[in-house]
Amino acid sequence: MDLKTYLSQKHGLMAQLCREIGAHAPDVSRWASGHRPIPIEYAAPIEKATQGQVTRQEMFPEKWQIIWPELVEQQ
């Protein structure tokens, strides 16, 4: 699922995610809306904080194999 869908599931998820990954709400909102790209350094923390509901593959569909080759081996 994408970040926008994840955050729309339940009230308070934005604040919880921001705390867990150490990001500011306006930044996360811009990432979720697509106005700004998700910084690569936040991809793994987002995946962990969402318990795999938002994956690195979904956040970076065109280049995840290059960034995280270990994920290719896991499939």
N, C-alpha and C positions, 0 to 999 in steps of 0.2 A: 504494500500500500504506500501511497506517497505521503509526504509529511503533512500536507494540507488536510488530507482525509483523516490521518491519525489525530491531528489536533482538533478536528471538528467532532470527534466521537463523544467527548465528555468535557464538561466545564472544569477548568483547572489544570488541564493537561499542559497547556502552554507554560504556566508558572512552574509546574513540576519539572518539565523538560528543561527549562532554562536553568533551574537550580542544579539539576543533575549534570548538565554538560558545561555549566559555567558560561552561559551566553546571555545576552540581554534580549528581552522580549521583542523590541522593535526589529532586531536583527533576525530572530527566528521567524517573525511574522513576514518579513521580506523574503526569506528563503522559502517559506511555505507558499507564498503567493506567486513565486517565480520572478519577483522583481529583482532579486539578487541571487546569484548562484550560491549554493551551500559550499562553504569552504571545505576542502578535502580533510583538513584536520578535525573537523566536527563529524565526519561521516561515521567513523567507528563508535564514538561516544553516543551519537544519536541511535545507532543500531542497538547498542547495549542498553541505553535508557528506555527504548521502546520495546525491549525484550524481543528484538527481531521482527517486530511488526513493520518497521521501516528499515529496509536493508540497504547496504551499500550498493548492491546491484541496481536497486530501484532508484536510488539517488543519482547514480552515475551510469546510466544504461549503456552509454557508448564507449566508456573508457575504464570501467571497473576492472576488466581483465588485465589491463596494463598497470593500473595503480596497485591492485592487490592480486598478484598472480597466484598466491596461495589459495584464493577462493576458487580458482579454476580447478585446482587439484581436488578440492573438497566435493565437487559436483560429480 
